[in-house]
């Protein structure tokens, strides 16, 4: 019998961490998001460590899994990326949390920015898809509405484009930028 690969273990760990969780106000299993992030990273040709971090990027925030669990199984690099993508204090108000993650990502290393960029791209694509289905009611799903979401995603783009680890010319970032522009295009 063959041994499980690191990717197999990451899929299992992510699935266990997000068991019984659903995407906000939907009946879509939450695990589709980490899987979607991982697929984006694979499609853009990123290394296994980044794909694994993509699978696990929300696991510590949303479950009893700890960074040490990830470090023990996948090493310090993967755990560090997951930590860099995680909101430090989920109990803080929305604006405090989002402002902090914007600043953290501004200073983040390239690998963390890439995984976070794939996360944001998948989120924006999901919002856009839902917007096409239910229109402006989509914004009622969020603690903060459309204007705050637009503010957040535009600041995130600035963080990803900030030196010294700018993603400005990377196709994944350019796709996110395009998706944000389309989602928040002014309507006539």
Number of C-alpha atoms within 10 A of each C-alpha: 3 4 6 9 9 14 15 11 14 21 19 12 19 24 21 14 20 21 13 10 15 15 13 11 10 10 9 12 15 17 23 15 21 26 20 18 27 27 18 21 25 15 10 13 11 16 11 15 18 23 25 29 31 34 30 32 29 23 25 22 20 13 14 11 17 13 18 13 14 24 15 10 14 18 13 14 16 25 25 18 26 28 21 22 26 19 19 14 11 12 9 11 10 13 12 12 15 19 13 15 19 21 13 18 24 22 18 23 17 17 20 25 25 25 28 25 28 25 24 20 25 22 16 19 16 14 16 19 14 16 15 11 11 11 11 12 12 18 18 11 12 12 11 12 14 16 10 15 16 16 12 17 21 16 17 23 22 18 23 25 19 16 15 12 19 20 21 17 9 12 11 19 22 16 14 22 21 11 18 20 14 13 16 16 10 7 4 3
